[in-house]
Amino acid sequence: MIPFLDLKGLNAQYRAELIEACTRVIDSGWYVQGNECKEFDKEFAQYCGTKYAIGVANGLDALILILRAYKELGVMNDGDEIIVPSNTYIASILAISQNNLIPILVESDINTYLIDPNKIEEKITSKTKAILPVHLYGQTCDMDKINEIAKKYNLKVIEDSAQSHGAYFKDKRSGNLGDASGFSFYPGKNLGALGDGGAVTTNDEELANTIKALGNYGSHKKYENLYKGVNSRLDEIQAAMLRVKLRYLDNEVEKRREIANYYLQNIKNDNIVLPTVRAEDNHVWHLFVIRTSKRDELQKYLLDNDVQTLIHYPIPPHKQDAYKEWKNESYSISEQIHDEVMSLPISGVQSLEDTIKIVKVINDFN
């Protein structure tokens, strides 16, 4: 069976360095907010090109804390509106709801699956305070258009970079394309921890300091609490793991690009719509997502031929029970995307032999 993602194999490449990093933490006697976290924050900020990075417990918390910090700073208030794509993983929307803010869904482009900037302005009201673009599957959104709209209406831009570690838009990386950005280091991400983890990046010192305090019980100084904060901290062992893997992230992305390019050049099947890529160096291929009206049939056929695939994501957010208030709303493009997309195997340890087999099996499907 060709696995969708061989996590064990991915981490085996760095096994000796990961063990050394873990041992270093164990021997230090300091397991929360120590040197590994400080160094990772510096290294990740440098990688993204931002002044600040703040490690947090996970990617959802990263987005929640950005919005919460803006509320503490008086930029947003309960009931304000945040524009977000209707085609995304539900975490992007949960972060808004959990801050007593209102998610305003905007359809995505059927070709890129990213928020359609041409449909944003019609959703802006006097209550709109931010745009939250999601760099889905590893490709950055059209940030020139989004930032132009944000500037026109004095809105914040909060990137959801959970799937786009290392991706560029023109000369800047994901995480440095707006006012702040949330990252996830879930194990399956291009930069994945060996557990959960996340980070916020920003160039805003006041925002960075507020997020640091909020994620540490609302405190900069022990037992002195400025805010009603939470416990959302990247732990020392995960920070140490991520420091190792960050050094190899660009190599990992290049391997993914090689597989993606092979897929793009060699999959020849009229039943299948291949991904649209605006610029080759812009996409980091967290996922290679095809689209077909015969998805269930194709997925079963691939499994029967020892190829594992996944669906990201089968149910759009507005059809989830968590958001019953949207059940009767229609976002036809998002619904089509969620009904037709399927993710093919892609990773830094996938062999050329396996990639060739996947293509052959797909091309034989009718």
C-alpha positions as CSV (number, residue, x, y, z in Angstrom):
1,M,0.0,0.0,0.0
2,I,1.3,3.5,-0.9
3,P,0.4,5.5,2.2
4,F,-1.1,9.0,1.9
5,L,1.6,10.3,4.3
6,D,4.5,8.3,5.8
7,L,5.0,10.2,9.0
8,K,7.3,7.6,10.5
9,G,9.5,7.7,7.4
10,L,9.5,11.5,7.3
11,N,10.8,11.8,10.9
12,A,13.2,8.8,10.5
13,Q,15.3,11.0,8.2
14,Y,16.2,13.2,11.2
15,R,16.0,10.6,13.9
16,A,19.5,11.1,15.4
17,E,19.1,14.9,15.5
18,L,15.6,14.6,17.0
19,I,16.9,12.3,19.7
20,E,19.8,14.6,20.4
21,A,17.4,17.6,20.6
22,C,15.0,15.7,22.9
23,T,17.9,14.6,25.1
24,R,19.1,18.2,25.3
25,V,15.7,19.3,26.7
26,I,15.5,16.4,29.2
27,D,19.0,17.1,30.5
28,S,18.3,20.9,30.8
29,G,15.7,20.4,33.5
30,W,13.7,23.2,31.9
31,Y,10.5,22.0,30.1
32,V,8.3,25.0,29.5
33,Q,9.2,28.4,28.1
34,G,12.9,27.8,28.1
35,N,15.8,28.3,25.7
36,E,14.5,26.0,23.0
37,C,11.3,28.1,22.7
38,K,13.2,31.3,22.7
39,E,15.5,30.1,20.0
40,F,12.8,28.6,17.9
41,D,10.8,31.9,18.0
42,K,13.9,33.7,16.7
43,E,14.6,31.2,14.0
44,F,11.1,30.9,12.8
45,A,10.6,34.7,12.7
46,Q,13.8,35.0,10.7
47,Y,12.6,32.2,8.3
48,C,9.3,34.0,7.7
49,G,10.9,37.4,7.5
50,T,9.0,38.9,10.5
51,K,10.2,40.7,13.6
52,Y,8.4,38.4,15.9
53,A,7.2,34.8,16.3
54,I,5.4,33.5,19.3
55,G,5.1,29.8,19.9
56,V,1.7,28.6,21.1
57,A,0.0,25.3,21.7
58,N,-1.6,24.7,18.3
59,G,-2.7,26.4,15.1
60,L,-6.3,27.1,16.2
61,D,-4.9,28.8,19.3
62,A,-2.7,30.9,17.1
63,L,-5.7,32.4,15.3
64,I,-7.8,32.7,18.5
65,L,-5.0,34.6,20.2
66,I,-4.5,37.0,17.4
67,L,-8.1,38.0,17.4
68,R,-8.3,38.1,21.2
69,A,-5.3,40.4,21.3
70,Y,-6.9,42.8,18.8
71,K,-9.9,42.8,21.2
72,E,-7.7,43.6,24.2
73,L,-6.1,46.4,22.2
74,G,-9.5,47.9,21.3
75,V,-9.2,47.2,17.6
76,M,-12.2,44.8,17.7
77,N,-15.2,44.3,19.9
78,D,-17.9,41.6,20.4
79,G,-20.1,41.3,17.3
80,D,-17.6,42.7,14.8
81,E,-17.3,40.9,11.5
82,I,-14.3,39.0,10.1
83,I,-14.3,38.0,6.4
84,V,-13.1,34.4,5.8
85,P,-13.3,32.0,2.9
86,S,-16.3,29.6,2.8
87,N,-13.9,26.9,1.5
88,T,-11.6,26.1,4.4
89,Y,-10.9,23.9,7.3
90,I,-13.4,24.8,10.1
91,A,-10.6,26.0,12.4
92,S,-10.3,29.3,10.5
93,I,-13.9,30.0,11.4
94,L,-13.9,28.6,14.9
95,A,-11.2,31.1,15.9
96,I,-13.6,33.9,14.9
97,S,-16.6,32.4,16.7
98,Q,-14.7,31.7,19.9
99,N,-13.9,35.4,20.2
100,N,-17.6,36.4,19.9
101,L,-16.9,37.8,16.5
102,I,-19.0,37.1,13.4
103,P,-17.6,35.0,10.5
104,I,-18.7,36.4,7.1
105,L,-18.2,33.8,4.4
106,V,-16.9,34.6,1.0
107,E,-16.8,32.2,-1.9
108,S,-13.5,30.8,-3.3
109,D,-12.1,30.7,-6.8
110,I,-13.0,27.4,-8.4
111,N,-9.6,27.2,-10.0
112,T,-7.3,28.0,-7.0
113,Y,-9.7,27.0,-4.2
114,L,-8.6,30.2,-2.4
115,I,-10.7,33.2,-1.4
116,D,-11.9,35.2,-4.4
117,P,-10.7,38.8,-3.8
118,N,-13.2,40.0,-6.3
119,K,-16.1,38.9,-4.0
120,I,-14.7,40.4,-0.8
121,E,-15.8,44.1,-1.1
122,E,-19.5,43.3,-1.5
123,K,-19.4,41.6,2.0
124,I,-17.8,44.6,3.8
125,T,-20.0,46.5,6.2
126,S,-19.4,49.1,9.0
127,K,-18.9,46.1,11.3
128,T,-16.1,44.5,9.3
129,K,-12.7,44.7,11.1
130,A,-10.5,42.1,9.3
131,I,-10.0,39.8,6.4
132,L,-8.7,36.3,7.2
133,P,-7.3,34.8,4.0
134,V,-6.4,31.1,4.1
135,H,-3.4,29.9,2.1
136,L,-5.1,26.6,1.5
137,Y,-3.2,23.4,0.4
138,G,0.1,25.4,0.3
139,Q,-0.6,28.2,-2.2
140,T,-0.7,31.8,-1.0
141,C,-3.8,34.0,-1.8
142,D,-3.7,37.0,-4.0
143,M,-2.4,39.3,-1.3
144,D,-1.9,42.4,-3.5
145,K,-5.7,42.6,-4.0
146,I,-6.5,41.6,-0.5
147,N,-4.1,44.1,1.1
148,E,-5.4,46.8,-1.3
149,I,-9.0,46.2,-0.1
150,A,-7.9,46.1,3.5
151,K,-6.1,49.4,3.2
152,K,-9.1,51.0,1.5
153,Y,-11.4,50.1,4.4
154,N,-8.9,50.2,7.2
155,L,-9.1,46.5,7.9
156,K,-6.6,44.1,9.5
157,V,-5.3,41.2,7.5
158,I,-4.8,38.0,9.4
159,E,-3.3,35.1,7.4
160,D,-4.1,31.5,8.1
161,S,-0.8,30.0,7.2
162,A,-1.5,26.5,8.7
163,Q,-0.8,24.8,5.4
164,S,1.7,27.2,3.8
165,H,5.0,27.1,5.7
166,G,7.7,28.6,3.4
167,A,5.3,29.6,0.5
168,Y,6.1,32.9,-1.2
169,F,3.9,35.7,-2.5
170,K,6.2,37.6,-4.8
171,D,9.3,38.4,-2.6
172,K,7.7,37.7,0.9
173,R,6.9,34.5,2.6
174,S,3.6,33.4,4.1
175,G,3.4,34.8,7.6
176,N,4.7,38.1,6.5
177,L,2.0,39.1,4.1
178,G,-0.5,40.8,6.5
179,D,-0.7,42.2,10.0
180,A,-0.4,38.8,11.7
181,S,-0.4,35.2,10.8
182,G,-1.3,31.9,12.5
183,F,0.7,28.7,11.8
184,S,0.0,25.1,12.8
185,F,2.8,22.5,13.4
186,Y,0.4,19.5,13.5
187,P,2.6,16.4,12.7
188,G,1.3,16.2,9.1
189,K,2.2,19.8,8.1
190,N,5.2,20.5,5.9
191,L,6.9,21.7,9.2
192,G,5.4,19.3,11.6
193,A,6.1,18.7,15.3
194,L,6.0,15.3,17.0
195,G,2.9,16.4,18.7
196,D,0.8,19.6,18.6
197,G,2.1,23.1,18.2
198,G,1.6,26.5,16.6
199,A,2.9,30.0,16.2
200,V,1.9,33.5,15.5
201,T,4.1,35.8,13.3
202,T,3.8,39.6,13.1
203,N,5.8,42.8,12.8
204,D,3.7,44.5,15.4
205,E,5.5,44.7,18.7
206,E,2.4,45.6,20.8
207,L,0.4,42.8,19.2
208,A,3.3,40.3,19.8
209,N,3.6,41.3,23.5
210,T,-0.1,41.1,24.0
211,I,-0.3,37.6,22.5
212,K,2.7,36.4,24.6
213,A,0.9,37.5,27.8
214,L,-2.5,36.1,26.7
215,G,-1.0,32.7,26.0
216,N,0.7,32.7,29.4
217,Y,-2.3,33.1,31.7
218,G,-2.5,36.8,30.7
219,S,0.9,37.4,32.4
220,H,4.3,38.8,31.4
221,K,5.6,38.5,35.0
222,K,4.7,35.4,37.2
223,Y,1.7,36.0,39.4
224,E,1.0,39.3,37.8
225,N,-1.9,39.0,35.4
226,L,-2.8,41.8,32.9
227,Y,-5.5,39.8,31.1
228,K,-7.9,37.0,31.7
229,G,-5.5,34.8,29.7
230,V,-5.2,31.1,28.8
231,N,-2.5,28.5,28.8
232,S,-1.3,28.1,25.2
233,R,2.4,27.6,25.1
234,L,4.7,25.7,22.7
235,D,6.5,23.2,25.0
236,E,10.3,22.9,25.0
237,I,10.5,19.4,23.5
238,Q,8.3,20.4,20.5
239,A,10.3,23.6,20.0
240,A,13.5,21.5,20.0
241,M,12.0,19.1,17.4
242,L,10.8,22.0,15.2
243,R,14.3,23.6,15.4
244,V,15.7,20.5,13.8
245,K,13.1,20.2,11.1
246,L,13.0,23.9,10.2
247,R,16.6,23.5,8.9
248,Y,15.3,21.0,6.4
249,L,12.0,22.6,5.5
250,D,13.1,24.1,2.2
251,N,14.5,20.7,1.1
252,E,11.2,19.1,2.1
253,V,9.3,21.6,-0.1
254,E,11.6,21.0,-3.1
255,K,10.9,17.3,-2.9
256,R,7.2,17.9,-2.8
257,R,7.5,20.2,-5.8
258,E,9.3,17.5,-7.8
259,I,6.4,15.1,-7.1
260,A,3.8,17.8,-7.8
261,N,5.5,18.6,-11.1
262,Y,5.5,15.0,-12.1
263,Y,1.8,14.7,-11.3
264,L,1.0,17.9,-13.3
265,Q,3.0,16.8,-16.3
266,N,2.0,13.2,-16.4
267,I,-1.6,12.8,-15.2
268,K,-3.7,12.6,-18.4
269,N,-7.3,11.7,-17.6
270,D,-10.3,13.7,-18.8
271,N,-12.2,12.8,-15.6
272,I,-9.7,14.8,-13.5
273,V,-9.1,18.5,-12.9
274,L,-5.5,19.2,-11.9
275,P,-4.5,22.1,-9.5
276,T,-4.1,25.5,-10.9
277,V,-0.7,27.1,-10.0
278,R,-0.3,30.8,-10.2
279,A,3.5,30.7,-9.9
280,E,5.6,27.6,-9.4
281,D,7.7,29.0,-6.5
282,N,4.6,30.2,-4.7
283,H,3.2,26.7,-4.0
284,V,4.7,24.5,-1.2
285,W,2.3,21.6,-1.9
286,H,1.1,20.7,1.6
287,L,-1.6,18.9,-0.3
288,F,-1.9,17.9,-4.0
289,V,-5.6,18.2,-4.6
290,I,-7.4,17.0,-7.7
291,R,-11.0,17.4,-8.5
292,T,-13.4,14.9,-10.2
293,S,-17.2,14.3,-10.3
294,K,-16.3,10.6,-9.9
295,R,-14.5,11.1,-6.6
296,D,-16.0,8.2,-4.6
297,E,-15.5,5.8,-7.5
298,L,-11.9,7.0,-8.1
299,Q,-11.0,6.8,-4.4
300,K,-12.3,3.2,-4.1
301,Y,-10.5,2.3,-7.4
302,L,-7.2,3.8,-6.0
303,L,-7.6,1.9,-2.7
304,D,-8.2,-1.3,-4.6
305,N,-4.9,-0.6,-6.4
306,D,-3.0,0.0,-3.1
307,V,-3.0,3.8,-3.2
308,Q,-4.3,5.6,-0.1
309,T,-6.0,9.0,-0.6
310,L,-7.8,11.5,1.7
311,I,-10.5,14.1,1.2
312,H,-9.7,17.6,2.4
313,Y,-12.6,18.3,3.2
314,P,-15.8,16.3,2.7
315,I,-18.2,18.8,4.4
316,P,-18.0,22.6,4.0
317,P,-18.2,24.6,7.2
318,H,-21.7,26.0,6.4
319,K,-23.0,22.5,6.3
320,Q,-21.5,21.4,9.7
321,D,-23.8,20.9,12.7
322,A,-21.6,23.3,14.6
323,Y,-23.0,26.1,12.4
324,K,-26.6,25.1,12.1
325,E,-27.5,28.7,11.5
326,W,-25.9,28.5,8.1
327,K,-27.6,25.2,7.1
328,N,-30.0,26.8,4.6
329,E,-27.4,29.1,3.1
330,S,-25.8,28.2,-0.3
331,Y,-22.2,28.6,-1.4
332,S,-22.4,26.6,-4.6
333,I,-18.7,26.9,-5.5
334,S,-17.6,25.7,-2.0
335,E,-20.1,22.9,-2.1
336,Q,-18.8,21.7,-5.5
337,I,-15.2,21.9,-4.2
338,H,-16.1,19.8,-1.1
339,D,-18.0,17.3,-3.2
340,E,-15.2,16.8,-5.8
341,V,-11.8,17.2,-4.2
342,M,-9.4,14.4,-3.3
343,S,-5.8,14.6,-2.1
344,L,-3.1,12.4,-3.6
345,P,-0.1,11.1,-1.7
346,I,2.8,13.6,-1.6
347,S,5.7,13.9,0.9
348,G,9.4,14.3,1.1
349,V,10.0,10.6,1.4
350,Q,7.7,9.4,-1.4
351,S,9.7,7.5,-4.0
352,L,9.7,8.1,-7.7
353,E,8.6,4.5,-8.2
354,D,5.5,5.1,-6.1
355,T,4.8,8.4,-7.8
356,I,5.0,6.7,-11.2
357,K,2.7,4.0,-10.0
358,I,0.1,6.5,-8.8
359,V,0.1,8.3,-12.1
360,K,-0.3,5.1,-14.1
361,V,-3.2,3.9,-11.9
362,I,-5.0,7.2,-12.3
363,N,-4.5,7.3,-16.0
364,D,-6.0,3.9,-16.4
365,F,-9.2,5.0,-14.6
366,N,-12.3,5.6,-16.7
